[in-house]
Amino acid sequence: MDSERKIAYFTMEIGIDQHLPTYSGGLGILAGDTVRSFADLKVPVVGVTLLYRKGYFSQKLDKDGNQKELPFKWNPEDYLQLLSPNVSVEIEGRKVVVMAWQYVVVGVSGFKVPIIFLDTDVKDNSEYDRTLTHSLYGGDSKYRLSQEIVLGIGGVRMLYVLGYRDIKKYHMNEGHPSLLTLELLKRYKKNIEETWDERLAWNVDAVRELCVFTTHTPVPAGHDKFSYDLVWNVLGEFIPFDLLKKLGGQDSLNMTYLALNCSKFVNGVAKKHSEVSQQMFPQYSVGSITNGVHSYAWTCQEYRDLYDKYIPGWTKDPFTLRHAASIPKPEIWNAHCQAKKRLIDYVNKETNIGMDYKTFTMGFARRSATYKRSTLVFTNPKKLVEIAKKVGKFQIIFAGKAHPQDEPGKYLIKKIHQHIKELKNEIKIVYLEEYNMELGKLITSGVDIWLNNPKRPMEASGTSGMKASHNGIPNFSILDGWWIEGHIEGITGWSIGEKGKLDQDDLDEKNAEEFYAKLKTTILPMYYQREWQWVDIMQCSIAFNASFFNTHRMVQQYISNAYFD
């Protein structure tokens, strides 16, 4: 099996199993869904990531919304197979031993895709070095750079000793694994006798033929950068510094520039994001492959049963979900009501708030970051209450973690809790703690409408709305990321704001007014008074969006455009 693998998929995080805390959010969930589709489509891939013994973190919220981060307790031995032999990398001049664990993803036809988890918690290493793979996105710049050395350089070395010696493409999922290009440069270096010039010995063109880079970040500040003083101390002169600066930037080592300069194919993760990335990096060609979600993984059991009955073969070919209109409307609605009941039962069990099954329910669950504007719906609380009293009742379910060092993100969680208390007599609102894959599926399949309020153009893609679409849930969202492509007004859901308008100083107020207006005049009246028209939109969400915004389609585009070009 090892020699058959042609593609190595490198990612800093991966959400592949509820019990493996090796992801923090969308990037990791996307990686997990991508690998599932690799397995289903029999793509000869091996995945490479890090093993985080303390996970991202387990979230606890007090009554005021203060977030407390606790280590996630788990034993790799319970879920992964320990491999041999080990490899080593140099960090600050020290030899750091890296061992590997394996998790195997099995596709619908039985095809297997191995994921290699790199781990420095080895007894031969120093106490500090043993912690290098403990925490996802933890520590200082030195810690992060050390992790990326283990992932990129250690990852290539580990593949080689495990027998993966015929890799044709190295796919970097975001810039974190970019140091793999330096290891490849060493491996493809020409003999000095061939060139008689050290500068010509470094075969950048050969490495470029091997590499694929997907960028997920629409703002310059989001790209990893390390000072060259730090690089010198931690990595040393792995390749000549003048070459490293040529590839990674003159002022600091920019992992995105390193990946851009060493990749033949580069893409953003939605059409709009690719345009933004092209403007950010005008000297490079940035293509577009819009993200997706794994259809089977994110479809609840009730809808799986419906699709099995009316659209057989949908798990192998999710494009057939375009036939969702053939499913009788009462069966669509009944499946939704069952999924909604499961969610509401969970909410009431966890919070004792007393939500009911028949009340219109909105969902907002994602990482708590300021640009995602989770508090937008509370811009005018009086108007929110007025709509609930005069047009129709509604309830709102929130969930999401803030990065441990993101104080503004943590403040948003506290602010929502403040609104929950202020509005408790008029509107039932909850903030569920410990947002993870399982809770994400429960919410995206059980609410009546999915909210997304990013500040444009900050949402590279977003995938939670795609998960909602697979469960017949319409989207009510800002026109950014994937929703620009998936939105058909009044057919697959509704927009907030206009596609062409640029952000303005009073953007929050304007977007909030548009949210209130459509909720009041269109969405609530349809839900309560024109049930079958609502189900039409549910069917269109499946037929138009679930059929396209899935990782099977996405992987097929990578195969055609990036892997086997």
VOZALUM-287705 format. One line per 4 residues: number of its first residue (from 0); their letters; for each residue x, y, z of C-alpha. Coordinates in steps of 0.02 Angstrom, whole numbers. Each point is the difference from the previous one (the first is absolute). Layout:
NUM> a> X Y Z ~ ...
REM end
This chain:
0> mdse> 0 0 0 ~ 141 122 43 ~ 78 1 -172 ~ -168 33 -82
4> rkia> -25 167 86 ~ 29 144 -121 ~ -63 150 101 ~ 49 59 174
8> yftm> -126 114 85 ~ 80 107 136 ~ -107 93 126 ~ 31 79 171
12> eigi> -165 -66 66 ~ -128 -131 -48 ~ -175 -38 63 ~ -23 -182 -45
16> dqhl> -72 -77 157 ~ -100 73 144 ~ 119 -83 123 ~ 159 73 -77
20> ptys> 20 183 57 ~ 116 41 -145 ~ -101 145 -72 ~ -56 172 55
24> gglg> -122 54 -134 ~ -39 14 -184 ~ 175 -38 -67 ~ 9 -164 94
28> ilag> -178 -52 -39 ~ 32 35 -184 ~ 157 -108 6 ~ -97 -143 78
32> dtvr> -139 12 -128 ~ 128 8 -140 ~ 84 -160 57 ~ -170 -87 14
36> sfad> -34 45 -181 ~ 175 -57 -51 ~ -46 -170 73 ~ -172 -6 -81
40> lkvp> 71 49 -170 ~ 149 -118 14 ~ 129 139 -16 ~ 175 -67 44
44> vvgv> 36 122 142 ~ 92 -5 166 ~ -40 135 128 ~ 129 81 116
48> tlly> -38 102 156 ~ 52 19 182 ~ -63 -95 152 ~ -61 118 136
52> rkgy> -2 -90 166 ~ -86 146 86 ~ -110 37 -148 ~ -59 175 -39
56> fsqk> -93 22 164 ~ -159 -52 87 ~ -113 151 26 ~ -92 40 161
60> ldkd> -111 154 17 ~ -62 74 163 ~ -169 86 19 ~ 72 165 -62
64> gnqk> 81 -77 -154 ~ 179 2 62 ~ 95 -133 -98 ~ 115 -120 91
68> elpf> 117 -109 -101 ~ 35 -175 64 ~ 116 -131 -76 ~ -91 -130 -103
72> kwnp> 36 -170 77 ~ 23 -146 -119 ~ 116 -146 -33 ~ 71 -18 -177
76> edyl> 20 -187 32 ~ -189 -18 3 ~ -25 62 -178 ~ 167 -3 -92
80> qlls> 132 -128 -48 ~ 180 38 49 ~ 119 -18 -147 ~ 187 -24 -14
84> pnvs> 135 56 -35 ~ 24 178 63 ~ 82 149 -85 ~ 83 156 70
88> veie> 10 186 -37 ~ 117 134 65 ~ -74 137 108 ~ 116 129 80
92> grkv> 143 -118 -42 ~ -80 -143 96 ~ -51 -166 -73 ~ -187 -20 27
96> vvma> -69 -174 -25 ~ -168 -15 -87 ~ -108 -155 6 ~ -157 -37 -101
100> wqyv> -175 -65 32 ~ -123 -54 -132 ~ -188 18 -21 ~ -80 -82 -151
104> vvgv> -153 74 -86 ~ -102 -130 -94 ~ -104 57 -148 ~ -172 -61 -55
108> sgfk> 78 -133 -111 ~ 131 -54 127 ~ 145 104 -70 ~ 115 57 140
112> vpii> 88 166 27 ~ 129 4 140 ~ 28 157 104 ~ 171 16 82
116> fldt> 1 94 167 ~ 172 65 50 ~ 44 -1 185 ~ 152 67 94
120> dvkd> -54 -66 171 ~ 144 -124 -4 ~ 103 -46 153 ~ 163 38 -92
124> nsey> -51 183 -19 ~ 20 141 126 ~ -150 51 105 ~ -30 152 -111
128> drtl> 16 -97 -162 ~ -124 -130 62 ~ -131 138 12 ~ 22 63 -179
132> thsl> -147 -100 -63 ~ -107 16 156 ~ -104 154 -42 ~ -81 59 -161
136> yggd> 32 186 -33 ~ 79 19 172 ~ 161 77 62 ~ 107 141 -68
140> skyr> 81 27 -170 ~ 144 -117 40 ~ -123 -137 47 ~ -101 27 -160
144> lsqe> 155 0 -111 ~ 61 -159 85 ~ -168 -82 -33 ~ 9 49 -183
148> ivlg> 175 -74 -13 ~ -68 -164 68 ~ -148 4 -119 ~ 88 54 -160
152> iggv> 177 -67 13 ~ -39 -144 117 ~ -153 -46 -102 ~ 96 -23 -163
156> rmly> 133 -102 90 ~ -131 -108 84 ~ -87 -39 -164 ~ 165 -56 -73
160> vlgy> 45 -120 141 ~ -177 -70 0 ~ 18 -47 -182 ~ -93 142 -86
164> rdik> 139 33 -125 ~ -95 35 -160 ~ -98 155 50 ~ -42 105 -154
168> kyhm> -90 144 88 ~ 16 79 172 ~ -159 95 42 ~ 21 135 133
172> negh> -166 39 84 ~ 39 181 52 ~ 177 65 30 ~ 44 -95 159
176> psll> 82 -148 -91 ~ 102 111 -118 ~ 168 -54 71 ~ -25 -165 -90
180> tlel> 61 95 -153 ~ 170 24 82 ~ 18 -186 31 ~ -48 -32 -181
184> lkry> 128 128 -58 ~ 134 -98 91 ~ -59 -164 -74 ~ -4 68 -177
188> kkni> 162 97 11 ~ 111 -28 -151 ~ 177 -62 16 ~ 123 144 3
192> eetw> 94 -88 -140 ~ -152 24 -112 ~ -11 187 27 ~ 168 59 69
196> derl> -102 136 86 ~ -77 -23 172 ~ -140 122 -42 ~ -54 -103 -150
200> awnv> 1 -163 97 ~ -164 40 89 ~ -134 -68 -117 ~ -149 110 43
204> davr> -86 -45 -164 ~ 1 -185 44 ~ -76 37 170 ~ -130 115 -77
208> elcv> -58 -143 -112 ~ -34 -102 156 ~ -97 125 105 ~ -180 58 15
212> ftth> -51 140 118 ~ -173 45 64 ~ -13 167 90 ~ -146 29 119
216> tpvp> 41 172 69 ~ -75 159 -79 ~ 101 127 102 ~ 190 27 5
220> aghd> 6 -5 191 ~ -63 -178 0 ~ 154 -73 -84 ~ 138 -77 108
224> kfsy> 159 104 6 ~ 160 -31 98 ~ 147 119 25 ~ 162 -58 -80
228> dlvw> 87 14 168 ~ -122 -129 66 ~ 19 -107 -156 ~ 189 5 18
232> nvlg> -10 -54 182 ~ -131 -135 -21 ~ 23 -68 -176 ~ 178 54 -37
236> efip> 65 17 -176 ~ -101 -146 -69 ~ 24 71 -174 ~ 103 155 -44
240> fdll> -82 152 79 ~ 4 101 -161 ~ -103 -137 -84 ~ -118 -12 148
244> kklg> -29 189 -6 ~ -29 -8 -187 ~ -135 -132 26 ~ -74 54 167
248> gqds> 16 189 2 ~ 141 121 37 ~ -61 73 165 ~ -64 -157 86
252> lnmt> -37 -180 -44 ~ -177 6 -66 ~ -67 -177 -13 ~ -126 51 -131
256> ylal> 134 75 -113 ~ 105 -157 22 ~ -147 -107 -56 ~ -45 118 -143
260> ncsk> 178 1 -69 ~ 17 -189 11 ~ -169 -56 -70 ~ -54 -29 -178
264> fvng> -185 10 44 ~ -72 125 125 ~ -182 23 43 ~ -119 93 113
268> vakk> -151 -85 76 ~ -143 97 -82 ~ -14 109 -155 ~ -5 162 100
272> hsev> 143 -57 112 ~ 106 -39 -153 ~ -31 177 -65 ~ 49 73 169
276> sqqm> 156 -111 6 ~ 46 47 -178 ~ -5 184 50 ~ 104 -39 155
280> fpqy> 130 -96 -101 ~ -9 79 -175 ~ 163 -78 -60 ~ -70 -177 18
284> svgs> -139 -94 -87 ~ -135 -47 126 ~ -134 -120 -61 ~ -165 -42 82
288> itng> -67 -163 70 ~ -146 32 115 ~ -4 -100 161 ~ -128 -132 40
292> vhsy> -54 -118 138 ~ -9 -189 4 ~ -180 -34 -44 ~ -27 -161 97
296> awtc> 95 58 155 ~ -103 158 23 ~ -172 -65 -48 ~ -107 -52 149
300> qeyr> -75 -175 7 ~ -176 55 -48 ~ 61 80 -161 ~ 118 -144 -36
304> dlyd> -150 -116 5 ~ -98 116 -116 ~ 143 12 -124 ~ 27 -188 4
308> kyip> -184 -24 -41 ~ -21 130 -137 ~ 178 34 -64 ~ 93 -167 10
312> gwtk> 187 18 -31 ~ 10 175 73 ~ 144 -48 115 ~ 110 -43 -149
316> dpft> -62 143 -108 ~ -69 145 104 ~ -38 95 -162 ~ -156 -109 -11
320> lrha> -69 98 148 ~ -60 121 -133 ~ -149 -119 -12 ~ -59 53 174
324> asip> -159 72 -78 ~ -57 -180 -25 ~ -13 -27 188 ~ -179 28 59
328> kpei> -16 161 100 ~ -82 -81 153 ~ 147 -119 16 ~ 125 145 -11
332> wnah> -94 91 137 ~ -18 -154 111 ~ 186 -37 -13 ~ 38 179 49
336> cqak> -119 -4 147 ~ 86 -156 68 ~ 172 80 -17 ~ -64 159 81
340> krli> -76 -97 145 ~ 167 -84 33 ~ 87 170 7 ~ -131 82 110
344> dyvn> 1 -149 119 ~ 190 18 14 ~ -12 188 31 ~ -131 -22 136
348> ketn> 97 -140 82 ~ 160 105 4 ~ -76 168 47 ~ -176 -32 67
352> igmd> -58 152 -100 ~ -161 -77 -62 ~ 12 25 -188 ~ -143 -76 -98
356> yktf> -10 -97 -162 ~ -119 114 -96 ~ 88 166 25 ~ 106 64 -145
360> tmgf> 181 -35 47 ~ 155 90 -65 ~ 175 -71 15 ~ 171 84 7
364> arrs> 147 -114 42 ~ 182 32 -47 ~ 164 64 71 ~ -26 156 105
368> atyk> 98 133 -94 ~ -43 184 -20 ~ -14 -3 -191 ~ -135 -135 12
372> rstl> -111 125 92 ~ -98 -121 109 ~ -84 146 91 ~ -70 82 -158
376> vftn> -177 -60 37 ~ 6 97 165 ~ 41 168 -81 ~ -177 59 42
380> pkkl> -71 -113 136 ~ -164 97 9 ~ -33 -34 -184 ~ 41 -184 25
384> veia> -130 -11 140 ~ -128 97 -101 ~ 16 -123 -145 ~ -20 -148 118
388> kkvg> -158 74 76 ~ -85 66 -156 ~ 52 -119 -140 ~ 45 -167 77
392> kfqi> 99 -79 139 ~ 178 -58 -29 ~ 142 -74 101 ~ 188 6 -33
396> ifag> 137 -128 31 ~ 183 57 7 ~ 160 -101 19 ~ 185 27 -30
400> kahp> 171 9 80 ~ 114 152 6 ~ 187 -27 -19 ~ 80 3 174
404> qdep> 98 158 -45 ~ -144 87 -91 ~ -69 117 133 ~ -120 90 -120
408> gkyl> -69 -170 -52 ~ -25 -47 182 ~ -86 166 31 ~ -128 -40 -135
412> ikki> -50 -158 94 ~ -24 103 159 ~ -99 131 -97 ~ -119 -133 -68
416> hqhi> -26 -65 177 ~ -43 177 54 ~ -131 12 -138 ~ -68 -172 48
420> kelk> -34 64 176 ~ -73 165 -58 ~ -120 -83 -123 ~ -42 -157 99
424> neik> -182 50 28 ~ -32 34 -185 ~ 115 -113 -102 ~ 78 -167 45
428> ivyl> 184 3 -45 ~ 138 -121 49 ~ 188 -11 -21 ~ 53 -183 0
432> eeyn> 175 -38 63 ~ 130 -121 -70 ~ -36 26 -186 ~ 69 -151 -92
436> melg> -39 -112 -149 ~ -144 -89 85 ~ -83 159 62 ~ 30 83 -168
440> klit> -95 -138 -89 ~ -141 8 127 ~ -23 188 -25 ~ 23 8 -189
444> sgvd> -131 -136 -23 ~ -125 57 132 ~ -28 188 -16 ~ -124 78 -121
448> iwln> 120 126 -77 ~ 188 25 0 ~ 77 170 38 ~ 170 64 -55
452> npkr> 50 182 21 ~ 184 22 -48 ~ 72 169 -41 ~ 38 -5 -185
456> pmea> 118 -58 -72 ~ 68 -87 155 ~ -88 -167 -25 ~ 112 -100 -117
460> sgts> -132 -132 -26 ~ -94 -61 153 ~ -73 -175 0 ~ -129 -7 140
464> gmka> -134 64 -119 ~ 41 -141 -120 ~ -32 -124 141 ~ -167 83 33
468> shng> -45 -16 -185 ~ 30 -188 6 ~ -136 -7 133 ~ -123 110 -94
472> ipnf> 37 155 104 ~ -9 167 -93 ~ 138 128 26 ~ -25 180 53
476> sild> 171 76 -23 ~ 116 140 -52 ~ 54 -16 -182 ~ 177 -57 30
480> gwwi> 101 -159 -22 ~ -95 -149 -72 ~ -171 83 23 ~ 32 117 -146
484> eghi> -1 -157 -109 ~ -138 -95 93 ~ -123 142 24 ~ -158 15 -104
488> egit> -112 125 87 ~ -161 -79 62 ~ 50 -168 -77 ~ 146 -67 103
492> gwsi> -17 128 139 ~ 24 186 24 ~ 141 126 -4 ~ 48 134 125
496> gekg> 73 149 -92 ~ 50 16 -181 ~ 139 -89 -92 ~ 76 153 -81
500> kldq> -4 121 147 ~ 165 30 90 ~ 11 3 189 ~ -42 168 78
504> ddld> 14 77 173 ~ -183 -32 41 ~ 1 -173 -75 ~ -57 -90 158
508> ekna> -154 110 17 ~ -45 -18 -185 ~ 23 -188 0 ~ -101 -15 160
512> eefy> -143 101 -75 ~ 0 -113 -153 ~ -1 -152 115 ~ -149 66 99
516> aklk> -95 51 -157 ~ 11 -169 -86 ~ -33 -95 160 ~ -156 105 28
520> ttil> -74 14 -174 ~ 56 -159 -88 ~ 75 -139 104 ~ -113 -13 154
524> pmyy> -163 25 -99 ~ 49 -137 -122 ~ 52 -121 137 ~ -160 21 100
528> qrew> -128 31 -138 ~ 64 -85 -159 ~ 77 -163 60 ~ 11 -86 -170
532> qwvd> 84 151 -77 ~ 128 -14 139 ~ 26 -184 -44 ~ 28 53 -182
536> imqc> 149 101 61 ~ 60 -147 103 ~ -4 -110 -155 ~ 91 131 -103
540> siaf> 135 15 134 ~ 34 -185 -24 ~ -19 -4 -189 ~ 103 155 -41
544> nasf> 125 7 143 ~ 26 -171 79 ~ 21 -74 -174 ~ 146 118 -38
548> fnth> 79 59 162 ~ 73 -167 51 ~ 178 -67 11 ~ -30 -132 -134
552> rmvq> -20 139 -129 ~ 144 96 80 ~ 119 -149 -3 ~ -44 -36 -181
556> qyis> 49 179 -42 ~ 166 -22 89 ~ 29 -160 -98 ~ -35 86 -166
560> nayf> 86 167 33 ~ 139 -32 125 ~ 48 -182 23 ~ -2 -83 -169
564> d> 16 148 -115
REM end
